[in-house]
């Protein structure tokens, strides 16, 4: 009887311990980001193949600070360095070599983020098609150039995003004058337009951003930046 009791005690103890481990794992998963999203730009703005290595973007979550965007792209150095201080906003950055990411909700409110291989960045908030109301926002961003490639990493605060983002697009620009090249993650139809426009919101595609938003982030709360216009 003592042996039988001991075996039962050990069995119950093991089951209880296993339950505790499962609960802890579930709790940790609710506090940590669930996954990363990967995107690859490999076509021009009007859906032709590019003639160089593709541009890679990865989105993930920093629970306490914001969305992490990592860029891995070829480096053309054309146009050259804009001249602004690395790590700070730079107005008109779209005129230089950049990678851009757009985050849109169903009210056509969106965030535009631009990243330069030389370390400058630009964040613009728009309330409707081409209707910016705030820009030159600060964020943590650094970039490193390695030969003919560059990598950048930024953290965009959660408060910068409009409520309920559901759609996404990304772009890359390099070259000068008539050699200026515009590329898109989700391009427009071939020969439908004569010139590029990164604000054609109808070509943005749905993305399940809840996969990378931390469980502790209250997505139904409007940030102070958007409260007066939401």
C-alpha positions as a Markdown table, in Angstrom:
| # | Residue | x | y | z |
|---|---|---|---|---|
| 1 | Unk | 0.0 | 0.0 | 0.0 |
| 2 | Unk | 2.8 | 2.4 | 0.8 |
| 3 | Unk | 4.5 | 1.7 | -2.5 |
| 4 | Unk | 1.2 | 2.2 | -4.4 |
| 5 | Unk | 0.6 | 5.5 | -2.5 |
| 6 | Unk | 4.1 | 6.7 | -3.4 |
| 7 | Unk | 3.6 | 6.0 | -7.0 |
| 8 | Unk | 0.2 | 7.8 | -7.1 |
| 9 | Unk | 1.8 | 10.8 | -5.3 |
| 10 | Unk | 4.6 | 10.9 | -7.8 |
| 11 | Unk | 2.2 | 10.7 | -10.7 |
| 12 | Unk | 0.0 | 13.4 | -9.3 |
| 13 | Unk | 3.0 | 15.6 | -8.6 |
| 14 | Unk | 4.3 | 15.2 | -12.1 |
| 15 | Unk | 0.9 | 16.1 | -13.6 |
| 16 | Unk | 0.7 | 19.1 | -11.4 |
| 17 | Unk | 4.2 | 20.2 | -12.4 |
| 18 | Unk | 3.4 | 19.8 | -16.1 |
| 19 | Unk | 0.3 | 21.9 | -15.7 |
| 20 | Unk | 2.3 | 24.7 | -14.0 |
| 21 | Unk | 4.8 | 24.6 | -16.9 |
| 22 | Unk | 2.0 | 24.9 | -19.5 |
| 23 | Unk | 0.5 | 27.8 | -17.7 |
| 24 | Unk | 3.8 | 29.6 | -17.5 |
| 25 | Unk | 4.5 | 29.0 | -21.2 |
| 26 | Unk | 1.0 | 30.4 | -22.1 |
| 27 | Unk | 1.6 | 33.4 | -19.9 |
| 28 | Unk | 5.0 | 34.1 | -21.5 |
| 29 | Unk | 3.5 | 33.7 | -25.0 |
| 30 | Unk | 0.9 | 36.4 | -24.1 |
| 31 | Unk | 3.6 | 38.8 | -23.1 |
| 32 | Unk | 6.0 | 38.1 | -26.0 |
| 33 | Unk | 5.5 | 38.8 | -29.7 |
| 34 | Unk | 4.1 | 35.8 | -31.6 |
| 35 | Unk | 6.1 | 36.0 | -34.8 |
| 36 | Unk | 7.9 | 38.0 | -37.4 |
| 37 | Unk | 6.6 | 39.1 | -40.8 |
| 38 | Unk | 8.9 | 39.0 | -43.8 |
| 39 | Unk | 8.5 | 40.9 | -47.1 |
| 40 | Unk | 10.6 | 41.0 | -50.3 |
| 41 | Unk | 10.5 | 43.8 | -52.8 |
| 42 | Unk | 11.4 | 42.3 | -56.2 |
| 43 | Unk | 9.5 | 44.3 | -58.8 |
| 44 | Unk | 9.3 | 47.8 | -60.1 |
| 45 | Unk | 6.4 | 50.1 | -59.2 |
| 46 | Unk | 4.6 | 49.0 | -62.4 |
| 47 | Unk | 5.2 | 45.3 | -62.0 |
| 48 | Unk | 8.4 | 44.6 | -64.0 |
| 49 | Unk | 11.2 | 42.5 | -62.6 |
| 50 | Unk | 14.1 | 44.4 | -61.0 |
| 51 | Unk | 17.7 | 43.8 | -62.2 |
| 52 | Unk | 19.4 | 43.6 | -58.9 |
| 53 | Unk | 19.1 | 41.6 | -55.6 |
| 54 | Unk | 15.8 | 42.1 | -53.9 |
| 55 | Unk | 15.1 | 44.3 | -50.8 |
| 56 | Unk | 14.1 | 42.4 | -47.6 |
| 57 | Unk | 12.0 | 43.9 | -44.8 |
| 58 | Unk | 11.2 | 42.2 | -41.5 |
| 59 | Unk | 8.6 | 43.4 | -39.0 |
| 60 | Unk | 8.6 | 42.2 | -35.4 |
| 61 | Unk | 7.6 | 43.6 | -32.0 |
| 62 | Unk | 9.4 | 45.2 | -29.1 |
| 63 | Unk | 6.7 | 44.8 | -26.4 |
| 64 | Unk | 7.6 | 47.9 | -24.5 |
| 65 | Unk | 8.6 | 50.3 | -27.3 |
| 66 | Unk | 7.0 | 49.6 | -30.7 |
| 67 | Unk | 7.3 | 47.9 | -34.0 |
| 68 | Unk | 10.7 | 46.9 | -35.1 |
| 69 | Unk | 11.5 | 47.2 | -38.8 |
| 70 | Unk | 14.7 | 45.7 | -40.3 |
| 71 | Unk | 15.9 | 46.4 | -43.8 |
| 72 | Unk | 18.4 | 44.5 | -45.8 |
| 73 | Unk | 19.0 | 46.0 | -49.2 |
| 74 | Unk | 21.5 | 46.6 | -52.0 |
| 75 | Unk | 23.5 | 49.8 | -51.7 |
| 76 | Unk | 23.7 | 52.0 | -54.8 |
| 77 | Unk | 25.0 | 55.3 | -53.2 |
| 78 | Unk | 22.9 | 57.1 | -55.8 |
| 79 | Unk | 21.9 | 59.7 | -54.9 |
| 80 | Unk | 24.8 | 60.2 | -52.4 |
| 81 | Unk | 24.4 | 61.0 | -48.7 |
| 82 | Unk | 21.7 | 63.7 | -48.1 |
| 83 | Unk | 24.0 | 65.3 | -45.5 |
| 84 | Unk | 21.6 | 65.2 | -42.5 |
| 85 | Unk | 22.8 | 63.8 | -39.2 |
| 86 | Unk | 22.4 | 60.0 | -38.9 |
| 87 | Unk | 19.6 | 59.0 | -36.5 |
| 88 | Unk | 17.6 | 62.2 | -36.9 |
| 89 | Unk | 14.6 | 63.0 | -39.2 |
| 90 | Unk | 15.4 | 64.5 | -42.6 |
| 91 | Unk | 12.8 | 66.4 | -44.6 |
| 92 | Unk | 12.5 | 65.5 | -48.2 |
| 93 | Unk | 14.2 | 62.1 | -47.7 |
| 94 | Unk | 12.1 | 60.6 | -50.6 |
| 95 | Unk | 14.4 | 62.5 | -53.0 |
| 96 | Unk | 17.3 | 60.2 | -52.1 |
| 97 | Unk | 18.0 | 56.5 | -51.8 |
| 98 | Unk | 15.4 | 55.1 | -49.4 |
| 99 | Unk | 13.2 | 52.2 | -48.4 |
| 100 | Unk | 9.7 | 53.1 | -47.4 |
| 101 | Unk | 7.0 | 51.3 | -45.4 |
| 102 | Unk | 3.3 | 52.3 | -45.3 |
| 103 | Unk | 0.8 | 51.2 | -42.7 |
| 104 | Unk | -2.9 | 51.8 | -43.5 |
| 105 | Unk | -6.2 | 51.3 | -41.7 |
| 106 | Unk | -9.7 | 51.1 | -43.1 |
| 107 | Unk | -10.3 | 54.8 | -42.6 |
| 108 | Unk | -7.4 | 55.7 | -45.0 |
| 109 | Unk | -5.4 | 56.9 | -42.1 |
| 110 | Unk | -1.8 | 55.8 | -42.5 |
| 111 | Unk | 1.8 | 56.1 | -41.3 |
| 112 | Unk | 4.7 | 56.5 | -43.8 |
| 113 | Unk | 8.2 | 55.6 | -42.7 |
| 114 | Unk | 11.3 | 56.3 | -44.8 |
| 115 | Unk | 14.8 | 54.9 | -44.1 |
| 116 | Unk | 18.1 | 55.9 | -45.7 |
| 117 | Unk | 21.2 | 53.8 | -45.8 |
| 118 | Unk | 23.2 | 56.8 | -44.4 |
| 119 | Unk | 21.1 | 56.8 | -41.2 |
| 120 | Unk | 18.5 | 59.5 | -41.8 |
| 121 | Unk | 14.8 | 58.7 | -41.5 |
| 122 | Unk | 11.4 | 60.4 | -41.9 |
| 123 | Unk | 8.0 | 59.5 | -40.4 |
| 124 | Unk | 4.8 | 61.1 | -41.7 |
| 125 | Unk | 1.3 | 60.7 | -40.4 |
| 126 | Unk | -1.6 | 61.1 | -42.9 |
| 127 | Unk | -5.3 | 61.5 | -42.2 |
| 128 | Unk | -6.6 | 60.5 | -45.7 |
| 129 | Unk | -5.1 | 60.3 | -49.1 |
| 130 | Unk | -2.1 | 62.6 | -49.3 |
| 131 | Unk | -3.2 | 64.6 | -46.2 |
| 132 | Unk | -0.2 | 64.8 | -43.8 |
| 133 | Unk | -0.8 | 66.4 | -40.4 |
| 134 | Unk | 2.4 | 65.5 | -38.6 |
| 135 | Unk | 6.0 | 64.6 | -39.6 |
| 136 | Unk | 9.7 | 64.8 | -38.5 |
| 137 | Unk | 8.9 | 62.4 | -35.6 |
| 138 | Unk | 11.8 | 61.0 | -33.6 |
| 139 | Unk | 12.5 | 57.3 | -33.4 |
| 140 | Unk | 15.4 | 54.9 | -32.8 |
| 141 | Unk | 17.1 | 54.1 | -36.1 |
| 142 | Unk | 20.5 | 53.0 | -37.2 |
| 143 | Unk | 22.0 | 51.9 | -40.5 |
| 144 | Unk | 25.2 | 50.2 | -41.5 |
| 145 | Unk | 26.7 | 50.0 | -45.0 |
| 146 | Unk | 28.7 | 46.9 | -46.0 |
| 147 | Unk | 30.2 | 47.3 | -49.4 |
| 148 | Unk | 27.3 | 47.0 | -51.9 |
| 149 | Unk | 24.7 | 46.2 | -49.3 |
| 150 | Unk | 23.2 | 48.0 | -46.3 |
| 151 | Unk | 21.2 | 47.1 | -43.2 |
| 152 | Unk | 18.9 | 49.3 | -41.2 |
| 153 | Unk | 16.9 | 48.8 | -38.0 |
| 154 | Unk | 14.2 | 51.1 | -36.6 |
| 155 | Unk | 11.7 | 51.0 | -33.7 |
| 156 | Unk | 8.5 | 52.9 | -34.4 |
| 157 | Unk | 6.6 | 53.7 | -31.2 |
| 158 | Unk | 3.1 | 52.2 | -31.0 |
| 159 | Unk | 1.6 | 55.7 | -30.5 |
| 160 | Unk | 2.6 | 56.7 | -34.0 |
| 161 | Unk | 0.3 | 54.1 | -35.6 |
| 162 | Unk | -3.3 | 54.9 | -36.5 |
| 163 | Unk | -5.9 | 52.7 | -34.8 |
| 164 | Unk | -6.5 | 49.3 | -36.4 |
| 165 | Unk | -4.0 | 49.1 | -39.2 |
| 166 | Unk | -4.9 | 46.4 | -41.7 |
| 167 | Unk | -3.0 | 47.0 | -44.9 |
| 168 | Unk | 0.6 | 47.5 | -45.9 |
| 169 | Unk | 2.9 | 48.3 | -48.8 |
| 170 | Unk | 6.6 | 48.9 | -49.1 |
| 171 | Unk | 8.8 | 50.7 | -51.6 |
| 172 | Unk | 12.4 | 51.3 | -52.6 |
| 173 | Unk | 13.9 | 54.2 | -54.5 |
| 174 | Unk | 17.4 | 54.8 | -55.9 |
| 175 | Unk | 19.1 | 56.5 | -58.9 |
| 176 | Unk | 19.2 | 60.0 | -60.2 |
| 177 | Unk | 17.4 | 62.0 | -62.9 |
| 178 | Unk | 16.2 | 59.8 | -65.8 |
| 179 | Unk | 17.9 | 56.8 | -64.1 |
| 180 | Unk | 15.6 | 57.2 | -61.1 |
| 181 | Unk | 14.2 | 53.7 | -60.2 |
| 182 | Unk | 11.0 | 53.1 | -58.2 |
| 183 | Unk | 10.2 | 49.7 | -56.8 |
| 184 | Unk | 7.2 | 48.2 | -54.9 |
| 185 | Unk | 6.2 | 45.3 | -52.8 |
| 186 | Unk | 2.7 | 45.4 | -54.2 |
| 187 | Unk | 3.0 | 47.1 | -57.6 |
| 188 | Unk | 0.3 | 48.6 | -59.8 |
| 189 | Unk | -0.8 | 46.8 | -63.0 |
| 190 | Unk | 1.5 | 47.0 | -66.0 |
| 191 | Unk | 0.9 | 50.0 | -68.3 |
| 192 | Unk | -2.0 | 51.3 | -66.2 |
| 193 | Unk | -0.2 | 54.4 | -65.1 |
| 194 | Unk | 2.5 | 56.5 | -66.7 |
| 195 | Unk | 4.3 | 57.5 | -63.5 |
| 196 | Unk | 4.8 | 56.1 | -60.0 |
| 197 | Unk | 2.7 | 57.2 | -57.0 |
| 198 | Unk | 3.3 | 55.4 | -53.7 |
| 199 | Unk | 0.0 | 56.7 | -52.3 |
| 200 | Unk | -2.3 | 54.6 | -54.5 |
| 201 | Unk | -3.9 | 53.1 | -51.4 |
| 202 | Unk | -6.1 | 50.7 | -53.4 |
| 203 | Unk | -3.0 | 48.6 | -54.1 |
| 204 | Unk | -2.1 | 48.0 | -50.5 |
| 205 | Unk | -2.7 | 44.5 | -49.3 |
| 206 | Unk | -4.2 | 43.1 | -46.1 |
| 207 | Unk | -1.7 | 41.9 | -43.5 |
| 208 | Unk | -2.5 | 40.3 | -40.1 |
| 209 | Unk | -0.6 | 42.7 | -37.9 |
| 210 | Unk | -2.1 | 41.1 | -34.8 |
| 211 | Unk | 0.5 | 38.4 | -35.3 |
| 212 | Unk | 3.2 | 40.7 | -34.2 |
| 213 | Unk | 1.4 | 43.1 | -31.9 |
| 214 | Unk | 2.1 | 42.1 | -28.3 |
| 215 | Unk | -0.9 | 40.9 | -26.2 |
| 216 | Unk | -0.3 | 43.8 | -23.8 |
| 217 | Unk | -0.8 | 46.4 | -26.5 |
| 218 | Unk | -4.4 | 47.7 | -26.4 |
| 219 | Unk | -5.2 | 48.0 | -30.1 |
| 220 | Unk | -8.6 | 49.5 | -29.5 |
| 221 | Unk | -7.1 | 52.6 | -27.8 |
| 222 | Unk | -6.4 | 55.6 | -29.9 |
| 223 | Unk | -3.0 | 57.3 | -29.2 |
| 224 | Unk | -2.7 | 60.9 | -28.3 |
| 225 | Unk | -1.3 | 61.7 | -31.8 |
| 226 | Unk | -4.5 | 60.5 | -33.5 |
| 227 | Unk | -7.1 | 61.3 | -30.8 |
| 228 | Unk | -8.1 | 64.7 | -32.1 |
| 229 | Unk | -8.6 | 63.6 | -35.7 |
| 230 | Unk | -9.8 | 59.9 | -35.3 |
